Amino acid sequence: MSTHSSSGSRKPLRDMTPAERSEWYVEQRAELEDFCSYAQRYTKRRKRRGIETRNDERYEQFFVRAADLIAGLDELYEDAMSQGNER
């Protein structure tokens, strides 16, 4: 397993303070939700115009995975918050 993120723009989660991890979770969740909203609007516009390709199908598959990822980020965030409050 890599010790660095693919973008190299952040330090590994294990090296972050609880506050930094919390901020990271919130930012990542918001960015993922924003992208999903944008992409859903895009695919809906295409569908209304009668345009649908395999890419649109892949977007639909991605939305399911993204929803699961968002739920997982919520769980990680809640766990981090409860651990932070126990200290």
Secondary structure, 3 states (H helix, E strand, C coil): CCCCCCCCCCCCHHHCCHHHHHHHHHHHHHHHHHHHHHHHHHHHHHHHCCCCCHHHHHHHHHHHHHHHHHHHHHHHHHHHHHHHHHC
